[in-house]
Amino acid sequence: MFFSFRSGNPLFDLGEVYVLILFARALLSWFPYSPSSPLNPVRRLVFAVTEPVLAPFRRIIPPIGMIDLSFLVAIIVVQLFVNDVLGRLPI
């Protein structure tokens, strides 16, 4: 299962929530941005939380046309970290 939200490991659960926030950023990037939008505060929060993780990947992997492959690599790396490292912590 992709998202399991095990209640016995809060770090794993936070990692899973972070992956969901990354997906929310992907969805928000598809819609036009307007400063007067009611979703503007949510968009700013999501971008502020995810940019520290995505920026290093963007420096390494340049976009191909309009496709940002760094985002895909970042999601895979974060998901692997959450499942393989945080999922195995004996908490």
N, C-alpha and C positions, 0 to 999 in steps of 0.2 A: 504494500500500500504506500502511496506517495506521501501523504500526510497522515500520520497516525496519532499525534498528540498524546503521547504516553504521559499519564499524570505522575508517574514515579520519578521523572527526570525533568526538572524545570528548565535546565539549560537546553535540553533537547527541544522542549516545547517552544522556548524563545527562538531557537534557531529555525524551527518550522514557521513560526510567525514571521520571522525576517524574510524567509523565502516567499511567503505570501505577499509581503510588502514589496519585494522585488517584482513580483508578477503584477501588482497594482501599479507600479511605476511603468511597466511595459504597456499596460492598458491605457494609462493616462497619457502616455506619449503619442498615442494614436489620435487623440482629440485635439482640436485647435485650442490654443491657450488664449484666454481673455482675462485681464486683470480684474474685471468686474464680475467674473464667474463666481457662483456660490461655492464651487469646488476649489477655488484658489487657495484657501488655507490648507486644505487637505493635500493638494498638489505640492505646495511648498514644504509641508512636513515630510511627505513621502520622498521628495527629492533631497531634502536635507539629511534624512536618515540613510538613504541608499548611495548618495554620491561618494562618501569616503571609501566604499567598497568598489564602486564601478570605475572611479577615476584611474586607479593604477592599471586596470585592464585596458582602458581606452588608450593609455600611453603606450602600451605594448602592442595592441591589436588595432590597426587603423580601420575605419569603416570602409566597406566596399559599396560604393554608390550611396544609396539611401539605407543600406542594411548595416546595422551595428552588431557585428559578430562578438564584440567584447562583452556585450550583455549576456549573450548565450553562454559564453565561456564562464562568466562570473556566476551565473545561476548554477551551472554544473559544478563548479568548484565549491560554492557555498553549500550546495546540497550534499556533495560528497563529504565535506567537513562535518556537517550536521549529522549525517547518518553514520559515518565511520568513526568519528572522534567523539562527538557529544552523545551519540546513541549508545556508546559502549562505556560511558562513565558510570561507575558504581555509586550512584546517588540514591 
